[in-house]
Amino acid sequence: MKKKSALLKKIVFIAVLIYAITTFIKQQKILNTYATQAEDLESQIAEATEYQQQLNEEKENVNSSEYIEAIARDKLDMYLPNERVYVDNEN
């Protein structure tokens, strides 16, 4: 009877140990996934912050004559009077 109870205790102990190890491994994989996601989100936050700074700088300069002139040239193809514009037609 003592042998059966000792054997049963060993089997239960080994089963609990195997369960604990597999649970630990699964949780470690989940933690690694979360760490990767956290790094990705941090890089996205950094990019968004940089973009926000660029937009704030543009917002401050939106009423300046240099900005208005640059937008008129780039987007509207407008130029100052007597200003010559050369277009290269080589392909």
MODELLER restraints for C-alpha pairs under 7 A, 6 or more apart:
rsr = mdl.restraints
at = mdl.atoms
rsr.add(forms.Gaussian(group=physical.xy_distance, feature=features.Distance(at['CA:61:A'], at['CA:67:A']), mean=6.48, stdev=0.5))
rsr.add(forms.Gaussian(group=physical.xy_distance, feature=features.Distance(at['CA:72:A'], at['CA:78:A']), mean=5.32, stdev=0.5))
rsr.add(forms.Gaussian(group=physical.xy_distance, feature=features.Distance(at['CA:73:A'], at['CA:79:A']), mean=5.99, stdev=0.5))
